[in-house]
Amino acid sequence: MTTSPFLGPDAIEALYGRADRLATRTSALHRAKVAGRPVAEVIASLASAYGQRRGPQVVADIGCGRGSSTRVLATRLRPAGLIGIDASAALLADARRRNDFPVSWAQADFHRLPLPSASCTVVVAAFCLYHSPRPETVVSEIARCLAPGGIAVLVTKSADSYQELDDVVADADLDKDAHNRPSLYASAHSGNLAALASAALGIVHIEHEEHRFLFHVRQHLAEYLATTPKYRLPPEPVIRASLPNRPTPASSVVTYVVAARYGLIS
């Protein structure tokens, strides 16, 4: 079985040791998007709809990356306290540079969150749980940090997201083993996210939404492919020269799980 390049501490440096890699990947994907709501806006709406209505809110954004979702949470929820947590020093540095709203940034392993027990009213973990070989441990940590009645908004994608690109990569002789490469989302995906959450929290709401993408020209697709470690690919100019110059569709399912911390903290 092929070792997943997405799990374990070495993956953080490989995937997020430089902020420009994630920025390039996100930009390429957003430009290709033709259907699907902005994820950060959906997260903020869910947090507003299911979170507590009274008293000051303390919000933690785990796996905050470059701070894009953190900014939306700040402007939409206006919490009394906001903490952005990520394992990557490079991404946190970029988040500080890009955002000027009041927020505390912390570099930490999400298996051991630097948060007091029962200290948060909302915890967001979007597109990060799948980097853990033990995502249930992260969910337990999230539960520990939630105050009674507090909620977690967990977000991931389907395990078969962007599988259309496997065919393109294999057919172009860029990686003949493309179909056998591990999925980024194998650890925490649309099919198991609710079960992971329910081990420590009470499920409040689940929704799935299909997102569709269209890479119009091969240069655009090459830009995206060059940022993913799923495949074993040559440099971007070689990728670009090898791809067919035609529109390439892709799709994924984004899953949102809202879960609550009930009862007293023991």
C-alpha positions in Angstrom: 0.0 0.0 0.0 1.3 3.5 -0.9 2.2 5.6 2.1 0.0 8.6 2.4 1.9 11.9 2.0 -0.9 13.7 3.8 -0.6 12.2 7.3 1.9 12.7 10.1 4.1 15.6 11.2 6.3 15.4 8.0 3.3 16.3 5.9 3.0 19.8 7.5 6.4 20.9 6.3 6.0 19.3 2.9 2.5 20.7 2.2 2.5 24.0 4.2 6.2 24.9 4.8 5.7 27.7 2.3 2.5 29.9 2.2 2.8 30.5 -1.5 2.1 26.9 -2.3 -1.3 26.9 -0.6 -2.1 30.4 -2.0 -1.4 29.1 -5.6 -3.5 26.0 -5.0 -6.4 27.9 -3.5 -6.3 30.5 -6.2 -6.3 27.9 -9.0 -9.2 26.0 -7.5 -11.3 29.1 -6.9 -10.8 30.3 -10.4 -12.0 26.9 -11.7 -15.1 26.8 -9.5 -18.5 26.9 -11.2 -20.8 25.6 -8.5 -20.9 25.6 -4.7 -21.2 28.2 -2.0 -18.1 29.9 -0.4 -17.2 27.5 2.4 -16.1 30.2 4.9 -19.5 31.9 4.5 -21.3 28.7 5.1 -19.3 28.0 8.2 -20.1 31.4 9.6 -23.8 31.0 8.8 -23.8 27.6 10.6 -22.0 29.0 13.6 -24.4 31.9 13.8 -27.5 29.6 13.4 -26.5 26.9 15.9 -24.2 28.8 18.3 -25.3 30.4 21.5 -27.3 33.6 21.2 -26.4 35.2 24.5 -23.2 36.3 26.2 -19.7 36.8 24.8 -18.5 34.3 22.2 -15.0 32.8 22.1 -14.2 31.2 18.7 -11.3 29.0 17.8 -10.4 28.4 14.1 -8.3 25.2 14.0 -6.2 24.7 10.9 -6.7 28.3 10.1 -4.1 28.3 7.4 -3.6 31.8 5.9 -6.5 33.2 7.9 -9.2 33.5 5.2 -11.9 31.7 7.2 -10.7 33.4 10.4 -11.4 36.8 8.8 -15.0 35.8 7.8 -15.6 34.5 11.3 -14.4 37.8 12.7 -16.6 40.0 10.5 -19.7 37.8 10.7 -19.7 36.7 14.3 -17.8 39.5 15.9 -16.7 37.3 18.9 -15.3 38.6 22.1 -12.3 36.4 21.5 -10.9 34.8 18.4 -8.0 32.3 18.2 -6.4 31.1 15.0 -4.5 27.8 15.4 -2.3 26.1 12.8 0.7 23.8 12.8 2.5 25.7 10.1 4.6 28.7 11.1 4.7 29.9 7.5 0.9 29.9 7.2 0.5 31.7 10.5 3.0 34.4 9.4 0.9 34.9 6.2 -2.3 35.0 8.3 -0.8 37.8 10.5 0.3 39.7 7.4 -3.1 39.4 5.6 -5.4 40.2 8.6 -5.6 43.3 10.8 -8.6 42.3 13.0 -8.2 41.4 16.7 -7.1 37.8 16.8 -4.7 35.6 18.8 -2.6 33.3 16.6 -1.0 30.1 17.9 1.2 27.5 16.4 0.2 24.1 17.8 -0.5 20.4 17.1 -4.2 20.0 17.0 -3.9 16.8 19.0 -3.0 19.0 22.0 -4.8 22.3 21.6 -3.4 25.2 23.6 -6.8 26.1 25.0 -8.3 25.7 28.5 -11.0 23.2 29.0 -14.6 24.6 28.5 -13.1 27.9 27.1 -14.8 28.1 23.7 -18.3 28.6 22.5 -17.5 27.8 18.9 -14.7 25.7 17.4 -14.2 25.4 13.7 -12.1 22.7 12.1 -12.3 23.0 8.3 -10.2 21.0 5.9 -7.7 19.9 8.5 -8.9 16.7 10.3 -7.8 14.6 7.4 -4.1 15.4 8.2 -4.4 13.4 11.4 -4.0 9.6 11.4 -6.2 9.8 14.5 -8.9 12.4 13.8 -11.0 11.1 16.6 -8.3 12.3 19.0 -8.6 15.8 17.6 -12.4 15.7 18.0 -12.0 14.7 21.6 -9.7 17.7 22.1 -12.3 19.9 20.5 -14.9 18.6 22.8 -12.6 19.3 25.8 -12.3 22.9 24.8 -16.0 23.5 24.2 -18.1 25.0 27.0 -21.4 23.2 27.7 -23.7 24.2 24.9 -20.8 25.2 22.7 -20.7 23.9 19.1 -18.1 22.6 16.7 -18.3 23.1 12.9 -16.4 20.4 11.2 -15.8 20.4 7.5 -14.2 18.0 5.0 -14.7 16.6 1.5 -15.6 13.3 0.0 -12.8 10.7 -0.3 -13.3 10.6 -4.1 -12.9 14.4 -4.5 -11.3 15.4 -7.9 -11.0 11.8 -9.0 -11.6 12.9 -12.5 -8.1 14.3 -12.5 -6.7 10.8 -11.9 -7.8 9.9 -15.4 -6.2 13.0 -16.9 -2.9 12.5 -15.1 -2.7 8.8 -16.0 -3.7 9.3 -19.6 -1.1 12.0 -20.1 1.6 9.6 -18.8 2.4 12.0 -16.0 1.8 9.4 -13.3 0.6 6.0 -14.5 -0.2 5.0 -10.9 -2.5 8.0 -10.4 -5.6 5.9 -9.6 -3.8 4.1 -6.8 -2.5 7.2 -5.0 -4.0 7.8 -1.5 -6.8 10.4 -1.2 -6.1 13.5 0.8 -9.4 12.9 2.5 -9.0 9.2 3.4 -8.6 9.9 7.2 -11.6 12.2 7.6 -14.1 12.3 4.8 -17.8 12.9 4.0 -18.6 9.3 4.8 -17.1 9.1 8.3 -17.1 12.7 9.6 -20.4 12.4 11.5 -19.3 9.1 13.1 -16.0 10.8 14.2 -17.9 13.7 15.7 -20.5 11.6 17.4 -17.9 9.7 19.5 -17.4 12.9 21.7 -20.2 15.3 20.7 -23.9 15.3 19.9 -24.7 15.7 16.2 -26.9 18.8 15.6 -26.8 19.2 11.8 -25.3 17.6 8.7 -25.3 18.8 5.2 -23.5 17.9 1.9 -23.0 20.1 -1.1 -21.5 19.2 -4.4 -18.9 21.7 -5.7 -18.0 21.6 -9.4 -15.0 22.9 -11.2 -13.8 23.5 -14.8 -10.2 24.1 -15.7 -10.6 25.8 -19.1 -7.0 25.5 -20.4 -4.1 23.2 -19.6 -2.0 26.0 -18.1 -4.7 26.5 -15.4 -4.9 22.8 -14.7 -1.1 22.4 -14.6 -0.9 25.2 -12.0 -3.3 23.3 -9.8 -1.7 19.9 -10.3 1.7 21.2 -9.5 0.6 22.1 -6.0 -0.7 18.6 -5.0 1.6 15.9 -3.6 -1.0 13.2 -4.4 0.7 12.4 -7.7 4.4 11.9 -8.6 4.7 14.6 -11.2 7.5 16.4 -13.1 8.0 20.2 -12.9 5.1 22.4 -14.0 6.4 23.2 -17.5 6.5 19.5 -18.3 3.0 19.0 -16.8 1.7 21.8 -18.9 3.2 20.5 -22.1 1.8 17.0 -21.5 -1.8 17.9 -20.7 -4.4 18.0 -23.4 -5.5 21.6 -24.2 -9.2 21.2 -23.5 -11.6 22.0 -20.6 -11.2 19.6 -17.7 -14.1 19.2 -15.3 -13.7 18.0 -11.7 -16.0 17.8 -8.6 -16.0 17.2 -4.9 -18.6 17.0 -2.1 -18.1 19.3 0.9 -19.6 18.0 4.1 -20.5 20.2 7.1 -21.2 18.6 10.5 -22.4 20.8 13.4 -21.9 19.1 16.8 -22.6 20.3 20.3 -21.0 19.8 23.7 -23.7 18.8 26.1 -23.7 18.5 29.9 -21.1 19.5 32.4 -17.3 19.3 32.1 -16.0 16.6 34.4 
